[in-house]
Amino acid sequence: MAAQDTIYLLKECDAGVKMAVASLNDVMERVEKQELRKLLQESRQAHDIVGEEIHKLLDSIGTGEKEPNPIARSMSAVKTGVKMGLDDSDQTVADLITDGCGMGIKSLHKYLNQYQNAECIGRAICRMLIAIEEQLVCDIKCYL
C-alpha cells in the first residue's frame, strides 16, 4: 500500500510541477519589473529541480509521468490570457500567480492527506513543493 500511495503522490506532484512551470512561462514575458521576473524565474528553476527528482523516482520504480489535467491547463491559460488582455501589469501577474499557488498548495495538501501511506521521500517532495509555492506567494505580495 505504501508503494502505491507513493506512486500516486509523486504523480500528482509531477502534474503540479508541470502546471506551475507552464503557468510561470505563460506570464514571464509580460513582466515589467526585473525583480519580479527574477523571483518568478527562481521559482520556475526550483520547480524544475523538484520535477527532475520526481522523474528520476518515477523512472526508478518503473512508472510514467503524469500530465496536468488538460481542462485545468486550458482554463488556466484562458484566464491568464483574458486577465492579461484587460490589464497587462505586474500586479495582474502577481495576482494570477498568487491564485495559482493557492490552488497548488490546496491540492498538494489534499494529496498529502489522501495518500497518507506514501513513503517519506514522496511526502518530503510534496512538502518541498508546498514550501516553494508558499515562498513565492510571500515574495510577490508586494506586487499585488
Stockholm file with secondary structure:
# STOCKHOLM 1.0

chainA/1-144         MAAQDTIYLLKECDAGVKMAVASLNDVMERVEKQELRKLLQESRQAHDIVGEEIHKLLDSIGTGEKEPNPIARSMSAVKTGVKMGLDDSDQTVADLITDGCGMGIKSLHKYLNQYQNAECIGRAICRMLIAIEEQLVCDIKCYL
#=GR chainA/1-144 SS CHHHHHHHHHHHHHHHHHHHHHHHHHHHTTCCCHHHHHHHHHHHHHHHHHHHHHHHHHHHTTCCCCCCCHHHHHHHHHHHHHHHHHCCSHHHHHHHHHHHHHHHHHHHHHHHHHTTTCCHHHHHHHHHHHHHHHHHHHHHGGGC
#=GC SS_cons         CHHHHHHHHHHHHHHHHHHHHHHHHHHHTTCCCHHHHHHHHHHHHHHHHHHHHHHHHHHHTTCCCCCCCHHHHHHHHHHHHHHHHHCCSHHHHHHHHHHHHHHHHHHHHHHHHHTTTCCHHHHHHHHHHHHHHHHHHHHHGGGC
//
